[in-house]
Amino acid sequence: MTTTVTPAAAKTPAPGVLTRFRVPGGFLLGAVLLLGVAPLVLPDFRLSLLAKYLCYAIVAVGVSLAWGRGGLLVLGQGVFFGLGGYAMAMHLKLADAAATGETLPDFMQLYGTSDTLPWWWQPFANPWFALAMTVLLPMAVAAVLGFFVFRRRVKGAYFAILSQALAAALAIWLIGQQATTGGTNGLTDIQGFFGYDLRDPVNQRTVYFIIAAALLLVMVLVRQLFVSRYGELLVAVRDSEERVRFLGYDPANVKLVAYVVAAGLAGLGGALFVPAVGIISPALIGIVPSIGFVIGAAVGGRASLVGAVLGAVAVAWTQSTLSDAFPAAWTYLQGLLFVLAVGFLPGGLASLTTVVRNRRTRPISSGETA
């Protein structure tokens, strides 16, 4: 029996070839759009807004790892975003003060009760220490918290509530420390970034390039985690924790790694947010912002890196556009987005094509008419 190969079939690439080039091609397209097209077509103001949104996207990458792959509903990422942001802002405020010959930041001269810098501010005068703390401090806090939480097998709604309580506690503490953290106002009017004037549009564009490059690098690294043996184990823990424990693995350690990495990414996003916007305050790290990070990933697709990133950018852009026109209604709309995404499209917009394809190819049951 002779098998005939049609020309169309002969020209069709193998599925493995398409898969092999899809990821590098998508990364290259994203790099071109972020590093090439956006700076050319967007004015300075719009580019600075995009830089802010990309900081949220970095946080969403961590949410995709912890929630999308690990099933950990991390509703307290504002804590780690704030720790990274304040670590960066503390150094930049000290650098701004030193540039004018002062030893104290401007708000401490106004609200402070002492002429000396608080002891826990002093190490942040070193730029290398401050840079390290933007990522290591959130990771350390997450490691301590996660160790006790996961060892006690706290999960589900209890874990989400605990995360939110932590975010609320940090915001309340920061508000009460006006003499050392700026209180409700936070750390504002940041003018320099490691010797460069942030009021210069050229330097603002440089900050944008740094943020965009950081996002691309983070996506590459986290995707490697996705496809690694650890990524498969994390999904297994999400789907059947007891079975993984029976096979000899400790689910607490698996979840702890995802939680700590997500915290580090949130800290990195907060640190880059400071030079992009010039401010960090308790209003940016409380319960509402923490929920906003999760909503962005949920709308785009929490199990998809690209979906989480696009969702975070889209939700942030929508918030900037609608919150000014409908300030009282935006919070309700934000909650509605979360409910719709989780309840009716769990895979987010990234799974929309798959859902449509499955419905089209679904076999017709005996009770249905063609």
Helices and strands as residue ranges (DSSP letters): H 7-11, H 15-32, I 33-37, H 38-41, H 44-63, I 64-69, H 77-99, H 106-111, G 122-125, H 127-151, H 157-176, H 178-181, E 192-193, E 196-197, H 201-227, H 229-239, H 241-246, H 251-277, G 282-284, H 287-300, H 305-325, H 330-344, G 349-351, H 352-361
